[in-house]
């Protein structure tokens, strides 16, 4: 991984059930740029590509991210169009090699935007936490 420093960085996430993996991505992204803009996916965007509603409402998720000292600006992510990125788009390495991001890398290379994958924190994700909560809920009603 290159240690190139960027003026403006951009990353987006759902940030549902904020956890250490989210914090690690944001802190690593901030170290790589002078100014970090973070998009928080709206409930509608999440429904459009994940076919589910986040557990934590959008207004609360964006408020949580807005309070982090490693984040300079928070914006709503109202579409999956990542072409809004400035100099660089940071994302977790768990998406590296996916068709979605391979296509994005090709599009971004045409306009001079880098895509930098940061280490994913193994063993944690909002999907994993949701599955645990569902299992606990099911076990409590059996």
Backbone torsions as a table, in degrees:
resi	resn	phi	psi	omega
1	UNK	NA	129.6	179.3
2	UNK	-68.8	150.9	177.1
3	UNK	-100.4	21.5	-179.3
4	UNK	-55.7	135.9	178.5
5	UNK	-101.4	134.2	-177.7
6	UNK	-110.9	152.7	176.8
7	UNK	-71.0	-52.8	-178.9
8	UNK	-124.0	130.5	175.8
9	UNK	-115.4	154.7	-178.4
10	UNK	-140.5	135.8	173.3
11	UNK	-145.4	154.7	178.2
12	UNK	-134.7	149.9	177.3
13	UNK	-156.8	169.6	171.3
14	UNK	-80.8	-41.4	-177.7
15	UNK	61.7	35.9	176.3
16	UNK	-78.1	134.0	-176.6
17	UNK	50.6	65.2	-175.3
18	UNK	-45.6	130.8	-176.9
19	UNK	-140.4	177.9	-175.1
20	UNK	-60.1	-31.3	176.8
21	UNK	-62.9	-41.4	176.0
22	UNK	-61.2	-48.0	-179.0
23	UNK	-61.2	-41.0	179.2
24	UNK	-61.3	-44.3	178.6
25	UNK	-60.4	-47.2	-177.1
26	UNK	-65.1	-43.3	179.0
27	UNK	-65.6	-41.3	178.1
28	UNK	-65.8	-40.2	178.1
29	UNK	-63.8	-44.2	-178.6
30	UNK	-62.3	-35.7	177.6
31	UNK	-64.2	-23.8	-175.1
32	UNK	-95.2	-0.8	-179.6
33	UNK	-146.0	162.5	178.3
34	UNK	-80.9	-26.5	-174.6
35	UNK	-145.3	122.0	-176.4
36	UNK	-110.8	121.1	174.8
37	UNK	-103.9	130.8	-176.8
38	UNK	-120.6	124.6	174.0
39	UNK	-92.7	129.9	175.5
40	UNK	-107.4	121.5	-177.0
41	UNK	-63.4	130.8	175.2
42	UNK	-69.9	162.9	178.1
43	UNK	-58.5	-38.4	-178.6
44	UNK	-65.4	-40.8	178.7
45	UNK	-64.0	-44.1	179.9
46	UNK	-60.7	-44.4	178.6
47	UNK	-60.6	-35.6	-175.4
48	UNK	-69.2	-29.4	-177.7
49	UNK	-120.2	-16.0	177.3
50	UNK	-108.4	-9.5	-178.9
51	UNK	55.2	36.5	175.4
52	UNK	-151.4	160.9	178.3
53	UNK	-98.8	132.5	176.9
54	UNK	-58.6	150.2	177.7
55	UNK	-70.4	-43.6	179.8
56	UNK	-91.3	125.3	-179.0
57	UNK	-60.9	152.2	-177.7
58	UNK	-51.4	-48.6	-177.1
59	UNK	-57.9	-35.6	178.9
60	UNK	-76.1	-39.3	179.3
61	UNK	-64.1	-42.8	-179.3
62	UNK	-69.4	-34.1	177.4
63	UNK	-65.4	-40.3	178.9
64	UNK	-62.4	-50.3	-178.1
65	UNK	-63.9	-36.7	-179.1
66	UNK	-62.7	-24.4	-178.6
67	UNK	-85.5	-6.2	-176.2
68	UNK	-79.1	133.3	-176.9
69	UNK	-71.4	-17.2	178.9
70	UNK	-84.3	-2.5	-177.9
71	UNK	-110.3	129.2	179.9
72	UNK	-91.6	-35.8	-178.9
73	UNK	-148.9	140.4	177.7
74	UNK	-118.6	134.1	179.2
75	UNK	-132.0	150.4	174.0
76	UNK	-70.0	136.9	171.5
77	UNK	-94.4	105.8	-174.1
78	UNK	-101.1	-0.8	175.2
79	UNK	-153.7	169.4	178.3
80	UNK	-88.5	7.5	-180.0
81	UNK	-74.6	99.8	-179.2
82	UNK	-81.6	-1.0	-179.5
83	UNK	-67.0	-2.7	176.8
84	UNK	-79.5	-4.8	-178.6
85	UNK	-63.6	152.8	-176.5
86	UNK	-91.0	-92.7	-178.7
87	UNK	-92.6	-31.5	-172.5
88	UNK	-154.1	143.6	173.0
89	UNK	-112.8	121.1	176.6
90	UNK	-96.7	140.2	176.6
91	UNK	-152.5	157.6	178.5
92	UNK	-66.5	144.0	-176.0
93	UNK	-66.7	-12.1	178.0
94	UNK	-66.1	-16.0	177.1
95	UNK	-97.6	-7.3	-178.0
96	UNK	-62.2	133.1	179.9
97	UNK	88.5	-5.9	179.1
98	UNK	-75.0	153.7	179.1
99	UNK	-57.4	-42.0	-179.4
100	UNK	-57.4	-49.5	-176.3
101	UNK	-79.4	-28.7	173.3
102	UNK	-62.2	-42.2	176.6
103	UNK	-64.5	-41.4	179.4
104	UNK	-62.7	-43.0	179.2
105	UNK	-59.3	-43.1	178.3
106	UNK	-62.2	-43.9	179.2
107	UNK	-65.1	-44.8	-178.5
108	UNK	-65.4	-34.2	-179.1
109	UNK	-62.3	-27.6	178.5
110	UNK	-71.4	-21.1	-178.7
111	UNK	-117.4	12.0	174.2
112	UNK	76.8	24.7	177.5
113	UNK	-104.5	129.3	177.4
114	UNK	-85.7	149.9	170.1
115	UNK	-115.2	120.7	-177.9
116	UNK	-116.8	122.7	178.1
117	UNK	-93.1	128.7	179.5
118	UNK	-104.5	152.7	-175.8
119	UNK	-56.9	129.2	175.2
120	UNK	-77.1	140.9	176.5
121	UNK	-84.0	108.7	-177.8
122	UNK	-65.2	146.9	173.2
123	UNK	87.1	2.5	-179.8
124	UNK	-143.7	137.4	171.9
125	UNK	-164.8	159.2	177.1
126	UNK	-64.7	-34.6	177.4
127	UNK	-62.3	-44.5	178.5
128	UNK	-61.5	-44.6	179.2
129	UNK	-63.6	-39.5	177.5
130	UNK	-61.8	-41.6	179.3
131	UNK	-63.3	-40.4	177.7
132	UNK	-63.7	-45.0	179.3
133	UNK	-61.8	-40.9	178.3
134	UNK	-64.0	-41.4	179.6
135	UNK	-63.6	-44.0	179.1
136	UNK	-62.4	-43.4	-180.0
137	UNK	-62.3	-43.6	179.0
138	UNK	-65.1	-43.5	-179.4
139	UNK	-64.0	-33.9	-179.7
140	UNK	-71.9	-18.6	-177.9
141	UNK	-106.1	3.1	177.6
142	UNK	-85.5	NA	NA
